[in-house]
Each structure stands twice: as C-alpha cells, then as structure tokens.
Amino acid sequence: MRFYILTLFPEMVTSALLTSIIGKAAKKGILEIEGVNIRDFTRDRHQKVDDYPYGGGAGMVMQAQPIYDAYCSVAEKIGRRPRTVYLTPQGKTFTQAKAKELACTEDLVFLCGHYEGVDERVLEEIVTDYVSIGDYVLTGGELAAMVMVDAIARMVPGVLTNEKSACTESFEGNLLEYPQYSRPVEWNGKRVPDVLLSGDHGKVELWRREQSILRTRQFRPDLLKNAELTLREKAVYGVNDGKI
C-alpha cells in the first residue's frame, strides 16, 4: 500500500511515520509513505501557496493551483486518479471500520490544509473522502493524516507481526478491548485474575468476552447499539437494542 501526503511540511509527517512498527513495514517494502511538498509546485517566484480570501475575512486560504499540480504529480506517477482524503472538521468521523475500508486501497492520498482552509474549487476537483478525526480544530492536517495512516497501515497484511492483534482490539465488533496483564503475578498489592493463570483457554476467552462487554457498557455505552452480541449476552448484561 502506498500513502502520499500532500503537505507544506513533508519532513513532519515522514519523520514521525517512518519509525516504530510502521517504519519497519516501510523498510520491508510492505508500505510506502511519501510526503509531497505542495510548495514545490507553486508557480509564484516567492513560493507562495496562499492568498487573501475573496469576500474578505481573517487569515489566508491555500490556493488551488499548487495543490492540484501536486496531486497531478501523484496521479501521473501511479497512472490513475487516486482516492484522496481531505482532513477537515466538516468530514465524517474516522472510525476503525473506515480504517479497514481504506486499507483495501492500493494508493491513498491525504491533503493537509492550513491557514483558514483550502480553495473550494480544488477540493471539488480531487477529493473523494472528507474525514475528521474528532470535533476539534488543529493548526493543520498533518497530525490528522498521521493518525489515519497509522490506523490504516496496521490493517495491511504483514505490518503487524501478530496478525491476530488487529482482530482482538478495541472497536472490533463495536466492543472495547478486555484488560491486559503481564508479569509479575502480583504488583503493588494487585493480583492478575486467577482465570488468566488457569491455562484453560475456553475460560480465558469467555472471561475476555465478558470484560469487553462490561468495559463497553461502562466507558462507551453508545457503542452497544451496534455491538455484535448474542441474545443471551443482551439478556445477561441488560442490553436492549443498544440501551442499558
């Protein structure tokens, strides 16, 4: 899978993403992550990429031309118009399900805005997905792009050394992940639950399932509406069509 991040600060995204698990996957050739500097495509001799908004108002707006030319450089490189995500508070909220869907895309472009926004005309021309990582505003789209790349990349086969990890974590089946424990058996007066020391894999799985439901009920009851629960589980844990 190949990620292209259209940004004014390519070193910001590549230095962060090409480390740890994602960086190792890139070194193995499982992933490619490229920061495309929008400023390299401006036709202004002073390398300006923004200008005052028509109609007045505070701040500056990123111009269409350098963004479009940066996008076209990617399209020309891969031989087709790629799926393009614009990071914006106006977009649909990013979820684990969206990460899985996007992980099936061979080439994915992220457009990182700055200042007061981006000229609407280039958004209409190139953007296929408008996505938000939460109801707050950042100074630019780079951090949001990095969050999305990390979440999407770990869904790509071969990125995680333990492929099962992606199937047992939070939001799988709309449930939060169960509690995790490691050595020692007792720490600071707190002991690992006996069931995890029993060696009975069936009991362990049942306990983990129960804990996932209880944690979701406690911390994110809104998820239960679409949680994959059996009729028995709904009855035992007092869940009725997503309501407690």
C-alpha positions as CSV (number, residue, x, y, z in Angstrom):
1,M,0.0,0.0,0.0
2,R,1.2,3.5,-0.9
3,F,0.5,6.7,1.0
4,Y,1.0,10.1,-0.5
5,I,0.6,13.1,1.9
6,L,0.2,16.5,0.3
7,T,1.6,18.9,2.8
8,L,3.6,22.1,3.4
9,F,5.7,20.1,6.0
10,P,6.7,16.7,4.5
11,E,9.5,16.2,7.0
12,M,7.0,16.5,9.8
13,V,5.0,13.5,8.6
14,T,7.7,11.3,7.3
15,S,10.0,11.7,10.4
16,A,7.1,10.5,12.6
17,L,5.6,7.8,10.4
18,L,8.8,6.1,9.3
19,T,9.6,4.9,12.9
20,S,8.3,2.1,15.1
21,I,6.0,-0.6,13.5
22,I,5.0,1.5,10.5
23,G,8.6,2.4,9.8
24,K,9.7,-1.3,9.9
25,A,6.9,-2.2,7.5
26,A,8.1,0.5,5.1
27,K,11.7,-0.8,5.3
28,K,10.4,-4.2,4.3
29,G,8.5,-2.8,1.3
30,I,5.1,-3.6,2.7
31,L,4.2,0.1,2.8
32,E,5.4,3.3,1.0
33,I,4.9,6.7,2.7
34,E,5.8,9.8,0.7
35,G,5.5,13.4,1.8
36,V,4.7,15.6,-1.2
37,N,5.7,19.2,-0.7
38,I,2.9,21.4,-2.1
39,R,5.3,24.4,-2.1
40,D,7.4,22.6,-4.7
41,F,4.5,23.0,-7.2
42,T,3.8,26.8,-6.8
43,R,4.4,29.0,-9.8
44,D,5.0,32.0,-7.6
45,R,8.6,33.1,-7.6
46,H,8.4,33.7,-3.8
47,Q,7.0,30.2,-3.4
48,K,3.7,31.5,-2.0
49,V,0.9,28.9,-1.7
50,D,-1.8,31.1,-0.1
51,D,-3.6,34.3,-0.7
52,Y,-6.4,36.5,0.8
53,P,-9.9,35.1,0.7
54,Y,-12.4,36.6,-1.8
55,G,-15.2,38.4,0.2
56,G,-12.9,39.3,3.0
57,G,-12.3,37.7,6.3
58,A,-9.5,36.8,8.6
59,G,-6.5,34.7,7.6
60,M,-5.3,33.3,4.3
61,V,-6.5,30.5,2.0
62,M,-4.4,27.8,0.3
63,Q,-4.5,28.3,-3.4
64,A,-5.9,25.7,-5.8
65,Q,-3.0,25.6,-8.4
66,P,-0.1,24.2,-6.3
67,I,-2.3,21.7,-4.6
68,Y,-3.8,20.5,-7.9
69,D,-0.3,20.2,-9.5
70,A,1.0,18.3,-6.5
71,Y,-2.0,15.9,-6.8
72,C,-1.4,15.5,-10.6
73,S,2.2,14.6,-9.9
74,V,1.0,11.6,-7.9
75,A,-1.7,10.7,-10.4
76,E,0.9,10.7,-13.2
77,K,3.3,8.6,-11.1
78,I,0.7,5.8,-10.5
79,G,-1.1,6.1,-13.8
80,R,-4.6,6.9,-12.5
81,R,-6.6,9.4,-10.3
82,P,-6.1,8.2,-6.7
83,R,-8.6,8.1,-3.9
84,T,-8.0,11.4,-2.0
85,V,-8.8,12.2,1.7
86,Y,-9.2,15.8,2.8
87,L,-8.7,16.2,6.6
88,T,-11.4,18.6,7.8
89,P,-13.7,19.1,10.8
90,Q,-16.5,19.1,8.2
91,G,-15.9,15.4,7.3
92,K,-17.3,12.2,8.6
93,T,-15.7,11.0,11.8
94,F,-12.9,8.5,11.3
95,T,-13.6,5.0,12.7
96,Q,-12.0,1.6,12.8
97,A,-14.4,0.5,10.1
98,K,-13.3,3.3,7.9
99,A,-9.6,2.3,8.5
100,K,-10.4,-1.2,7.4
101,E,-12.1,0.1,4.3
102,L,-9.3,2.4,3.3
103,A,-6.7,-0.3,3.9
104,C,-8.1,-2.1,0.8
105,T,-7.0,0.9,-1.3
106,E,-3.7,0.5,-3.1
107,D,-2.8,4.2,-3.4
108,L,-4.2,6.7,-1.0
109,V,-3.6,10.5,-1.0
110,F,-4.1,12.8,2.0
111,L,-4.5,16.5,1.6
112,C,-3.4,18.5,4.6
113,G,-4.9,22.0,4.8
114,H,-3.5,25.1,6.6
115,Y,-4.4,28.7,7.4
116,E,-8.2,29.4,7.0
117,G,-8.7,26.5,4.6
118,V,-8.3,25.4,1.0
119,D,-9.8,26.9,-2.2
120,E,-13.1,25.0,-2.6
121,R,-12.5,24.5,-6.4
122,V,-9.6,22.2,-5.9
123,L,-11.5,20.2,-3.3
124,E,-14.3,19.7,-5.8
125,E,-11.7,18.6,-8.4
126,I,-9.7,16.0,-6.4
127,V,-11.2,15.0,-3.1
128,T,-13.1,11.7,-2.8
129,D,-13.4,11.5,1.0
130,Y,-13.9,14.2,3.6
131,V,-12.8,12.9,7.0
132,S,-12.5,14.3,10.6
133,I,-10.6,12.6,13.5
134,G,-12.7,14.5,16.0
135,D,-14.7,17.5,16.9
136,Y,-11.9,20.0,17.4
137,V,-9.6,22.1,15.3
138,L,-5.9,21.7,14.6
139,T,-3.4,24.1,13.1
140,G,-3.0,21.8,10.1
141,G,-4.0,18.5,8.7
142,E,-0.6,16.7,9.3
143,L,-1.4,15.3,12.7
144,A,-4.8,14.0,11.5
145,A,-3.1,12.4,8.4
146,M,-0.6,10.7,10.6
147,V,-3.3,9.3,12.9
148,M,-5.2,7.9,9.9
149,V,-2.1,6.5,8.2
150,D,-1.1,4.7,11.4
151,A,-4.6,3.2,11.9
152,I,-4.9,2.2,8.3
153,A,-1.4,0.8,7.8
154,R,-1.7,-1.6,10.7
155,M,-4.7,-3.2,8.9
156,V,-2.4,-4.1,5.9
157,P,-1.3,-7.7,6.0
158,G,2.3,-8.1,7.1
159,V,2.5,-4.9,9.0
160,L,1.7,-6.4,12.5
161,T,4.0,-9.3,13.4
162,N,1.0,-10.9,15.2
163,E,-1.9,-10.7,12.7
164,K,-4.4,-11.7,15.4
165,S,-3.8,-8.5,17.2
166,A,-5.9,-6.5,14.8
167,C,-8.8,-8.8,15.4
168,T,-8.9,-8.7,19.2
169,E,-8.5,-5.0,19.9
170,S,-10.9,-2.2,20.7
171,F,-13.8,-1.5,18.3
172,E,-13.8,-5.0,16.9
173,G,-17.5,-5.9,16.9
174,N,-18.1,-2.5,18.4
175,L,-16.7,-3.6,21.8
176,L,-13.8,-2.2,23.7
177,E,-10.8,-4.4,24.4
178,Y,-10.6,-6.5,27.6
179,P,-8.0,-5.7,30.3
180,Q,-4.4,-6.9,29.7
181,Y,-1.9,-8.2,32.3
182,S,1.8,-9.2,32.3
183,R,4.4,-10.3,34.8
184,P,4.7,-10.3,37.8
185,V,1.6,-12.1,39.0
186,E,1.3,-9.6,41.9
187,W,2.2,-6.0,41.8
188,N,1.5,-3.2,44.3
189,G,-1.0,-5.4,46.1
190,K,-2.9,-6.2,42.9
191,R,-3.1,-9.7,41.5
192,V,-3.6,-11.0,38.0
193,P,-7.1,-12.5,37.7
194,D,-6.9,-16.3,38.5
195,V,-8.7,-17.3,35.3
196,L,-5.7,-15.9,33.2
197,L,-3.4,-18.2,35.2
198,S,-5.6,-21.3,34.9
199,G,-4.4,-22.5,31.5
200,D,-8.0,-23.1,30.5
201,H,-8.2,-21.3,27.1
202,G,-12.0,-21.7,26.9
203,K,-12.5,-20.0,30.3
204,V,-10.0,-17.3,29.3
205,E,-11.9,-16.5,26.1
206,L,-15.2,-16.3,28.0
207,W,-13.7,-14.0,30.6
208,R,-12.2,-11.7,28.0
209,R,-15.5,-11.5,26.1
210,E,-17.3,-10.7,29.4
211,Q,-14.8,-8.0,30.2
212,S,-15.1,-6.4,26.8
213,I,-18.9,-6.1,27.2
214,L,-18.6,-4.8,30.7
215,R,-16.0,-2.2,29.7
216,T,-18.0,-1.0,26.8
217,R,-21.1,-0.7,29.0
218,Q,-19.1,1.4,31.5
219,F,-17.0,3.6,29.2
220,R,-18.7,3.7,25.8
221,P,-22.3,2.6,26.1
222,D,-23.1,4.3,22.8
223,L,-21.2,1.5,21.0
224,L,-23.6,-1.1,22.3
225,K,-26.3,-0.1,19.8
226,N,-24.3,-1.8,17.0
227,A,-22.3,-4.3,19.1
228,E,-22.3,-7.9,17.9
229,L,-24.0,-9.5,21.0
230,T,-25.9,-12.8,21.2
231,L,-29.5,-12.8,22.7
232,R,-28.1,-14.4,25.8
233,E,-25.4,-11.7,26.2
234,K,-28.0,-8.9,25.8
235,A,-30.2,-10.5,28.5
236,V,-27.3,-11.2,30.9
237,Y,-25.8,-7.7,30.6
238,G,-29.1,-5.8,30.4
239,V,-28.6,-4.5,26.9
240,N,-31.8,-3.8,24.9
241,D,-31.3,-2.6,21.4
242,G,-28.2,-0.7,22.4
243,K,-29.8,0.8,25.6
244,I,-28.8,-0.2,29.1
